[in-house]
Amino acid sequence: MSDAERQPGRRSGGAVEQDREQELSLRRAEQRRRAAQRVGDHAPQEGVPIFRPVERAVLVAVHSDQESRAEVDAGLAELAALCDTAGSEAADQVVQRRPHPDPATYVGRGKIVELRELAHELEADAVIVDAELSPAQQRNLEERLELKVLDRTIVILDIFAQHASSKEGKAQVELAQLSYLLPRLRGWGDALSRQAGGIGTRGPGESQLEVDRRKLSRRIDRLRAELREAGATRRRKTKERERAEVPTVALVGYTNAGKSTLLNRLTGASVEVGDRLFATLDTTARRLELPRSREAILTDTVGFVDKLPTQLVESFKSTLEETLRADLLLHVVDASHPQADEQMAAVERVLDEIGAEDMPRLVALNKADLADPDALTGLQREAGGVPVSAITGAGLDALRAEIAESIPVRRKVIEALVPYDHADLVARAHEEGEVLEEEHRAEGTRLVADVGPQLSAALAAYAEADPWAGDRDGSASGT
């Protein structure tokens, strides 16, 4: 009888070795499974900035028949500012005059040779195009220039990735990044084309590129679900403000127009500001005191820019749509900027895109202290705005008065004789509305007050008439 037969608790050496091999096999299978689920090493990773490090870049634009040279130069100047914000230096600028961009390489063959020589001479490590390139254009340019080729969109996406701080803001930026990169995975390294196999994870011979695309698609779906949930939470908060009868004023404007500085000056807030593009991404809401004891909620969110990437508009749509629920849009314009008209038009295009074209709005011509007087007069004549300076405080009282006049009336005047045992209603009139007249009589306190519908309903029992009754009856009959 063998030792294994004499001792039932012991196993033969062969059986132990077989178990060890099986365990190693399982480990290898687990490693293959994890590798199959991991995005390729050279592909964009979840939550990782996608702007490939660039120190010096040559900026390129096409002067087409649809643009003036001044518009092209302004676009390149803004692209240089974007690169500086992203941490890159603009070494030089190149413009090619042609009827329209080349569908294969954006610029012509001769200009490609010139770009390659210039980049080598300037020791530039990238070329950045002032447009959104198609995946084929980007790939073809990189092959011919033998340099990294980026476009305006990816630079803006990188700035957003650097400045996003809230969980929702980071999710919005990542969704925009992945939506941009999904059709461009082929250009992110040779590792994406290697074949990978794995039991139960994909079909035989599926390429790493296909795995990466599938994984990114799943990540995009998860991010969209997270943002839908965040949007629902924001809508609940908006409804709470509406129930409180506090009107909302939404700040909109071109990036770096001074929206956050103006919000701080108007409300006494301490929102971070900076003389850089897209300093603010996350929505901020602060209480704004207005004349005649009125108040509003002033909100500030992401600034706009010319050629704002469609991926960002889509990803930030839930945030941008907060402007649709506002009672008034306060369009902040950098009146000192030489392209103030064009920046205003770019903001209006984005507002049209999200469905805010018919909303009431007021224009604040910020940085009026730095603006050319004739240009400021022209802007006032065209836009009818209020000249202000968020730095010096000039014009802010006039702006508050204009806001108070422009927001919809959510209060009406009611006259009531309130018994003394309901003095809490008198206190509410002082806190929530504006008391125009107050007289103490033997029967109680006579009030003439400008109040909202909820307080008016509470005072109606002691008033000759409820000024909000018609509104309530109309809304009730409509339900």
C-alpha positions as CSV (number, residue, x, y, z in Angstrom):
1,M,0.0,0.0,0.0
2,S,1.4,3.4,-0.9
3,D,1.8,6.3,1.5
4,A,-1.1,8.1,-0.2
5,E,-3.3,5.1,0.4
6,R,-2.2,4.7,4.0
7,Q,-2.8,8.4,4.8
8,P,-6.1,9.6,3.4
9,G,-5.3,13.3,4.4
10,R,-2.3,13.5,2.1
11,R,-2.3,13.9,-1.7
12,S,0.2,12.5,-4.1
13,G,2.9,14.7,-5.5
14,G,1.3,14.5,-8.9
15,A,-2.0,15.7,-7.7
16,V,-0.4,18.7,-5.9
17,E,1.5,19.6,-9.0
18,Q,-1.7,19.3,-11.1
19,D,-3.4,21.7,-8.7
20,R,-0.5,24.1,-8.9
21,E,-0.6,24.1,-12.7
22,Q,-4.4,24.6,-12.7
23,E,-4.0,27.6,-10.3
24,L,-1.3,29.1,-12.6
25,S,-3.6,28.6,-15.6
26,L,-6.4,30.4,-13.8
27,R,-4.0,33.3,-13.0
28,R,-2.9,33.6,-16.6
29,A,-6.6,33.5,-17.7
30,E,-7.3,36.3,-15.2
31,Q,-4.4,38.3,-16.5
32,R,-5.6,37.9,-20.1
33,R,-9.1,39.0,-19.1
34,R,-7.8,42.1,-17.4
35,A,-5.6,42.9,-20.3
36,A,-8.5,42.6,-22.6
37,Q,-10.5,45.1,-20.6
38,R,-7.7,47.6,-20.4
39,V,-7.5,50.3,-23.0
40,G,-4.3,50.2,-25.0
41,D,-1.2,51.7,-23.5
42,H,-1.0,54.5,-26.1
43,A,-4.7,55.2,-26.1
44,P,-6.3,57.9,-24.0
45,Q,-7.0,56.6,-20.5
46,E,-10.0,57.3,-18.4
47,G,-9.7,60.7,-16.6
48,V,-6.2,61.3,-18.0
49,P,-5.4,64.6,-19.9
50,I,-5.3,63.9,-23.6
51,F,-3.2,66.9,-24.8
52,R,0.1,65.2,-25.8
53,P,2.9,67.3,-24.2
54,V,3.9,70.1,-26.4
55,E,6.6,72.7,-25.6
56,R,6.8,74.7,-28.9
57,A,4.3,74.6,-31.7
58,V,3.8,76.2,-35.1
59,L,0.2,77.5,-35.5
60,V,-1.5,77.0,-38.8
61,A,-4.6,78.5,-40.4
62,V,-6.3,78.5,-43.8
63,H,-7.5,81.9,-45.1
64,S,-10.6,80.7,-47.0
65,D,-13.1,82.7,-49.1
66,Q,-15.5,82.7,-46.2
67,E,-13.3,84.7,-43.8
68,S,-11.5,88.0,-43.8
69,R,-7.8,88.2,-43.1
70,A,-8.6,90.1,-39.9
71,E,-10.8,87.2,-38.7
72,V,-8.0,84.7,-39.5
73,D,-5.4,86.8,-37.6
74,A,-7.8,87.1,-34.6
75,G,-8.4,83.4,-34.6
76,L,-4.6,82.7,-34.5
77,A,-4.1,85.2,-31.7
78,E,-6.8,83.4,-29.7
79,L,-5.2,80.0,-30.5
80,A,-1.9,81.3,-29.2
81,A,-3.6,82.4,-26.0
82,L,-5.2,79.0,-25.7
83,C,-1.8,77.3,-26.2
84,D,-0.3,79.5,-23.5
85,T,-3.1,78.5,-21.1
86,A,-2.5,74.9,-21.9
87,G,1.2,75.2,-21.2
88,S,2.6,75.4,-24.7
89,E,4.5,78.2,-26.6
90,A,3.5,79.4,-30.0
91,A,6.8,79.5,-31.9
92,D,5.4,81.0,-35.2
93,Q,2.2,81.3,-37.2
94,V,1.6,80.2,-40.8
95,V,-1.4,81.2,-43.0
96,Q,-2.2,79.7,-46.4
97,R,-4.6,81.5,-48.7
98,R,-6.8,79.0,-50.6
99,P,-10.5,78.8,-51.4
100,H,-11.2,76.1,-48.8
101,P,-9.1,73.7,-46.7
102,D,-7.7,70.6,-48.4
103,P,-10.0,67.6,-47.5
104,A,-7.1,65.3,-47.1
105,T,-4.4,67.4,-45.4
106,Y,-6.0,70.7,-44.6
107,V,-3.2,72.6,-46.2
108,G,-1.6,72.0,-49.7
109,R,1.4,69.9,-50.4
110,G,3.7,72.8,-50.9
111,K,2.7,74.3,-47.5
112,I,3.4,70.9,-45.9
113,V,7.0,71.0,-47.1
114,E,7.3,74.6,-45.8
115,L,5.8,73.6,-42.4
116,R,8.1,70.7,-42.0
117,E,11.2,72.8,-42.7
118,L,10.0,75.7,-40.4
119,A,9.2,73.3,-37.5
120,H,12.7,71.8,-37.8
121,E,14.3,75.2,-37.9
122,L,12.4,76.4,-34.9
123,E,12.8,73.1,-33.0
124,A,9.0,72.9,-32.7
125,D,7.6,69.6,-31.6
126,A,4.1,70.0,-32.9
127,V,1.9,71.8,-35.4
128,I,-1.5,73.1,-34.1
129,V,-4.3,73.9,-36.6
130,D,-6.8,76.6,-35.9
131,A,-9.7,74.4,-36.9
132,E,-11.1,70.9,-36.0
133,L,-9.4,68.4,-38.2
134,S,-11.0,65.2,-39.4
135,P,-9.4,62.0,-38.3
136,A,-8.0,61.5,-41.8
137,Q,-6.6,65.0,-42.0
138,Q,-4.8,64.6,-38.7
139,R,-3.4,61.2,-39.6
140,N,-2.3,62.4,-43.0
141,L,-0.6,65.5,-41.7
142,E,1.2,63.6,-39.0
143,E,2.6,61.1,-41.6
144,R,3.8,63.9,-43.9
145,L,5.1,66.3,-41.3
146,E,6.6,63.5,-39.1
147,L,5.4,65.7,-36.1
148,K,2.5,65.7,-33.7
149,V,-0.5,67.4,-35.2
150,L,-3.1,68.8,-32.9
151,D,-6.2,71.0,-33.6
152,R,-8.0,73.8,-31.8
153,T,-10.5,71.4,-30.3
154,I,-8.0,69.2,-28.5
155,V,-6.3,72.3,-27.0
156,I,-9.6,73.6,-25.6
157,L,-10.4,70.1,-24.3
158,D,-7.1,70.0,-22.5
159,I,-7.7,73.4,-20.9
160,F,-11.1,72.2,-19.7
161,A,-9.5,69.0,-18.3
162,Q,-7.0,71.2,-16.3
163,H,-9.6,73.5,-14.9
164,A,-12.5,71.1,-14.1
165,S,-12.7,70.7,-10.3
166,S,-16.2,69.3,-9.4
167,K,-17.1,65.7,-10.0
168,E,-19.7,66.7,-12.6
169,G,-17.3,69.1,-14.3
170,K,-14.7,66.4,-14.7
171,A,-17.3,63.9,-16.0
172,Q,-18.4,66.5,-18.6
173,V,-14.9,67.1,-19.8
174,E,-14.0,63.4,-19.9
175,L,-17.2,62.7,-22.0
176,A,-16.2,65.5,-24.4
177,Q,-12.6,64.1,-24.6
178,L,-13.7,60.6,-25.3
179,S,-16.4,61.6,-27.8
180,Y,-13.7,63.5,-29.7
181,L,-11.1,60.7,-29.5
182,L,-13.4,57.7,-30.3
183,P,-13.2,58.1,-34.1
184,R,-9.4,59.0,-33.8
185,L,-8.1,56.0,-31.9
186,R,-6.2,54.8,-35.0
187,G,-3.8,57.7,-34.6
188,W,-2.8,57.0,-31.0
189,G,0.1,54.5,-31.4
190,D,1.1,51.3,-32.9
191,A,-0.1,49.4,-29.9
192,L,-3.7,49.9,-31.0
193,S,-3.3,47.7,-34.0
194,R,-1.9,44.6,-32.2
195,Q,-4.1,41.6,-32.1
196,A,-5.4,40.4,-28.7
197,G,-7.3,37.3,-27.8
198,G,-9.1,36.3,-24.6
199,I,-11.6,33.7,-23.5
200,G,-15.1,35.1,-23.2
201,T,-14.2,38.7,-23.8
202,R,-14.2,39.1,-27.6
203,G,-14.2,37.3,-30.9
204,P,-11.1,35.5,-32.3
205,G,-8.5,37.9,-33.7
206,E,-10.2,41.1,-32.6
207,S,-7.7,43.9,-32.7
208,Q,-6.7,46.0,-29.7
209,L,-8.1,48.9,-31.6
210,E,-11.6,47.3,-31.6
211,V,-11.2,46.5,-27.9
212,D,-10.2,50.1,-27.1
213,R,-13.2,51.4,-29.1
214,R,-15.6,49.1,-27.3
215,K,-14.2,50.1,-23.8
216,L,-14.3,53.8,-24.6
217,S,-17.9,53.4,-25.8
218,R,-18.9,51.7,-22.5
219,R,-17.1,54.5,-20.6
220,I,-19.1,57.1,-22.6
221,D,-22.3,55.4,-21.7
222,R,-21.4,55.4,-18.0
223,L,-20.5,59.1,-18.1
224,R,-23.7,60.0,-19.8
225,A,-25.7,58.1,-17.1
226,E,-23.8,59.9,-14.4
227,L,-24.5,63.3,-16.0
228,R,-28.2,62.5,-16.4
229,E,-28.3,61.8,-12.6
230,A,-26.4,65.1,-11.9
231,G,-28.8,67.0,-14.2
232,A,-31.8,65.6,-12.3
233,T,-30.3,66.8,-9.0
234,R,-29.7,70.3,-10.4
235,R,-33.2,70.5,-11.7
236,R,-34.5,69.7,-8.3
237,K,-32.5,72.5,-6.8
238,T,-33.8,74.9,-9.5
239,K,-37.4,73.9,-8.6
240,E,-36.7,74.7,-5.0
241,R,-35.5,78.2,-6.0
242,E,-38.6,78.6,-8.1
243,R,-40.8,77.6,-5.2
244,A,-39.0,80.2,-3.1
245,E,-40.1,82.8,-5.7
246,V,-36.5,84.0,-6.2
247,P,-35.8,85.0,-9.8
248,T,-32.6,83.8,-11.5
249,V,-30.2,85.8,-13.5
250,A,-27.7,83.8,-15.6
251,L,-24.3,85.2,-16.5
252,V,-23.2,84.3,-20.0
253,G,-20.4,85.6,-22.1
254,Y,-17.1,85.0,-24.0
255,T,-14.4,83.4,-21.9
256,N,-12.2,85.9,-20.0
257,A,-14.9,88.7,-20.4
258,G,-14.8,89.1,-16.6
259,K,-18.0,87.2,-15.6
260,S,-16.6,85.8,-12.4
261,T,-15.1,89.1,-11.4
262,L,-18.5,90.8,-12.0
263,L,-20.3,88.1,-9.9
264,N,-17.8,88.7,-7.0
265,R,-18.3,92.4,-7.2
266,L,-22.1,92.3,-7.4
267,T,-22.6,89.6,-4.7
268,G,-19.6,89.9,-2.4
269,A,-18.6,86.3,-3.4
270,S,-15.1,85.0,-3.6
271,V,-15.2,82.9,-6.8
272,E,-11.8,82.2,-8.2
273,V,-10.9,84.5,-11.0
274,G,-7.9,84.7,-13.3
275,D,-6.7,86.5,-16.4
276,R,-6.8,83.3,-18.4
277,L,-9.2,81.5,-20.7
278,F,-11.8,79.2,-19.1
279,A,-10.9,80.0,-15.5
280,T,-14.4,79.0,-14.5
281,L,-16.1,75.7,-15.6
282,D,-18.3,74.8,-12.7
283,T,-21.7,76.5,-12.1
284,T,-21.7,79.0,-9.2
285,A,-24.9,80.5,-7.7
286,R,-24.9,83.5,-5.3
287,R,-27.6,85.8,-3.9
288,L,-27.8,89.2,-5.5
289,E,-29.4,92.2,-3.7
290,L,-31.4,94.6,-5.9
291,P,-33.1,97.9,-5.4
292,R,-36.5,98.1,-3.7
293,S,-35.7,95.2,-1.3
294,R,-35.7,92.8,-4.2
295,E,-33.2,90.0,-4.7
296,A,-32.2,87.4,-7.3
297,I,-30.0,84.4,-7.7
298,L,-27.0,85.2,-9.9
299,T,-25.4,82.1,-11.6
300,D,-22.1,81.9,-13.4
301,T,-20.9,79.0,-15.6
302,V,-18.5,78.1,-18.4
303,G,-17.5,80.9,-20.8
304,F,-18.0,80.6,-24.5
305,V,-15.4,80.8,-27.3
306,D,-15.4,81.0,-31.1
307,K,-15.5,77.6,-32.7
308,L,-16.5,76.0,-29.3
309,P,-16.1,72.3,-29.9
310,T,-19.4,70.5,-30.5
311,Q,-18.4,67.8,-28.1
312,L,-18.1,70.4,-25.3
313,V,-21.5,71.9,-26.1
314,E,-23.1,68.4,-26.0
315,S,-21.3,67.4,-22.8
316,F,-22.0,70.6,-21.0
317,K,-25.5,70.8,-22.3
318,S,-27.1,70.0,-19.0
319,T,-25.1,72.8,-17.4
320,L,-25.7,75.2,-20.2
321,E,-29.4,74.4,-20.2
322,E,-29.5,76.0,-16.7
323,T,-29.5,79.3,-18.6
324,L,-32.9,78.2,-20.2
325,R,-34.4,78.2,-16.7
326,A,-33.2,81.7,-15.8
327,D,-35.5,84.7,-15.8
328,L,-32.9,86.9,-17.4
329,L,-29.6,86.4,-19.3
330,L,-26.9,88.9,-18.3
331,H,-24.5,88.9,-21.3
332,V,-21.1,90.1,-20.1
333,V,-19.0,91.6,-22.9
334,D,-15.3,92.6,-22.8
335,A,-15.9,96.1,-24.2
336,S,-12.1,96.7,-24.4
337,H,-11.5,93.7,-26.8
338,P,-10.9,94.7,-30.4
339,Q,-13.2,91.9,-31.6
340,A,-16.0,92.5,-29.1
341,D,-18.6,92.4,-31.8
342,E,-17.4,89.0,-33.1
343,Q,-17.2,87.7,-29.5
344,M,-20.8,88.8,-28.9
345,A,-21.9,87.0,-32.1
346,A,-20.1,83.8,-31.0
347,V,-22.0,83.8,-27.7
348,E,-25.3,84.4,-29.5
349,R,-24.6,81.4,-31.7
350,V,-24.1,79.1,-28.7
351,L,-27.2,80.5,-27.1
352,D,-29.2,79.8,-30.3
353,E,-27.7,76.2,-30.3
354,I,-29.1,75.5,-26.8
355,G,-32.5,77.1,-27.5
356,A,-32.0,80.4,-25.6
357,E,-32.4,82.7,-28.6
358,D,-35.8,84.2,-27.4
359,M,-34.9,84.6,-23.8
360,P,-34.9,88.1,-22.3
361,R,-31.3,89.5,-21.9
362,L,-29.4,92.5,-20.7
363,V,-25.9,93.4,-21.9
364,A,-23.1,94.5,-19.5
365,L,-20.3,96.2,-21.3
366,N,-17.5,95.2,-18.8
367,K,-14.0,96.7,-18.7
368,A,-15.5,100.0,-19.8
369,D,-12.6,101.8,-18.0
370,L,-10.2,100.1,-20.5
371,A,-12.3,100.5,-23.7
372,D,-11.8,103.0,-26.4
373,P,-14.5,105.7,-25.9
374,D,-15.7,105.7,-29.5
375,A,-15.8,101.8,-29.6
376,L,-17.7,101.8,-26.3
377,T,-20.2,104.3,-27.7
378,G,-20.7,102.1,-30.8
379,L,-21.3,99.0,-28.6
380,Q,-23.8,100.9,-26.6
381,R,-25.6,102.0,-29.7
382,E,-25.7,98.5,-31.2
383,A,-26.3,96.4,-28.1
384,G,-27.9,98.9,-25.7
385,G,-25.7,97.7,-22.9
386,V,-24.8,99.2,-19.5
387,P,-21.1,100.2,-19.3
388,V,-19.5,98.8,-16.1
389,S,-16.1,98.0,-14.6
390,A,-16.0,95.0,-12.3
391,I,-12.6,96.1,-11.1
392,T,-13.4,99.8,-10.2
393,G,-17.1,99.3,-9.5
394,A,-18.1,101.9,-11.9
395,G,-21.7,101.5,-13.3
396,L,-22.6,98.7,-10.9
397,D,-25.5,100.6,-9.3
398,A,-26.9,101.3,-12.7
399,L,-26.6,97.7,-13.7
400,R,-28.4,96.5,-10.5
401,A,-31.2,98.9,-11.4
402,E,-31.4,97.6,-14.9
403,I,-31.5,94.0,-13.7
404,A,-34.3,94.8,-11.3
405,E,-36.3,96.4,-14.1
406,S,-35.6,93.6,-16.5
407,I,-36.4,90.5,-14.5
408,P,-40.1,89.4,-14.5
409,V,-42.3,90.7,-11.8
410,R,-42.9,87.9,-9.2
411,R,-44.5,90.2,-6.7
412,K,-47.6,92.3,-6.6
413,V,-49.0,94.9,-4.2
414,I,-51.6,93.7,-1.7
415,E,-53.4,95.7,1.0
416,A,-54.3,93.8,4.2
417,L,-55.4,94.3,7.8
418,V,-53.4,91.7,9.7
419,P,-54.6,90.7,13.2
420,Y,-51.9,91.1,15.9
421,D,-52.0,87.3,16.6
422,H,-50.7,86.8,13.1
423,A,-47.7,89.2,13.4
424,D,-45.6,86.5,11.7
425,L,-47.2,87.5,8.4
426,V,-46.1,91.1,9.0
427,A,-42.5,89.8,9.6
428,R,-42.6,87.7,6.4
429,A,-43.7,90.8,4.5
430,H,-40.6,92.6,5.6
431,E,-38.3,89.6,4.9
432,E,-39.8,88.3,1.7
433,G,-41.2,91.5,0.1
434,E,-41.2,95.2,0.3
435,V,-43.5,97.0,2.8
436,L,-44.7,100.2,1.2
437,E,-47.0,101.3,4.0
438,E,-47.5,100.1,7.6
439,E,-50.0,101.4,10.2
440,H,-50.9,100.0,13.5
441,R,-54.6,100.1,14.3
442,A,-56.8,98.8,17.0
443,E,-57.8,95.7,15.0
444,G,-54.3,94.9,13.8
445,T,-51.6,96.1,11.4
446,R,-52.6,97.6,8.1
447,L,-50.1,96.7,5.4
448,V,-49.5,97.7,1.9
449,A,-46.8,95.4,0.6
450,D,-45.2,94.2,-2.6
451,V,-45.2,90.4,-2.2
452,G,-45.0,87.1,-4.1
453,P,-47.9,84.7,-4.7
454,Q,-47.3,82.4,-1.7
455,L,-47.3,85.2,0.9
456,S,-50.1,86.9,-1.0
457,A,-52.2,83.7,-0.5
458,A,-51.5,83.8,3.2
459,L,-52.5,87.5,3.5
460,A,-55.6,87.1,1.3
461,A,-57.8,86.2,4.2
462,Y,-57.2,89.6,5.7
463,A,-57.3,91.6,2.4
464,E,-60.1,92.9,0.2
465,A,-58.6,91.3,-2.8
466,D,-55.8,88.8,-3.7
467,P,-53.8,90.3,-6.6
468,W,-52.5,86.8,-7.5
469,A,-55.9,85.2,-7.6
470,G,-56.3,85.4,-11.4
471,D,-52.9,83.9,-11.9
472,R,-53.7,81.0,-9.6
473,D,-57.1,80.4,-11.2
474,G,-55.6,80.4,-14.6
475,S,-52.9,77.9,-13.7
476,A,-55.4,75.7,-12.0
477,S,-57.8,75.7,-14.9
478,G,-54.9,74.7,-17.2
479,T,-54.1,71.6,-15.2
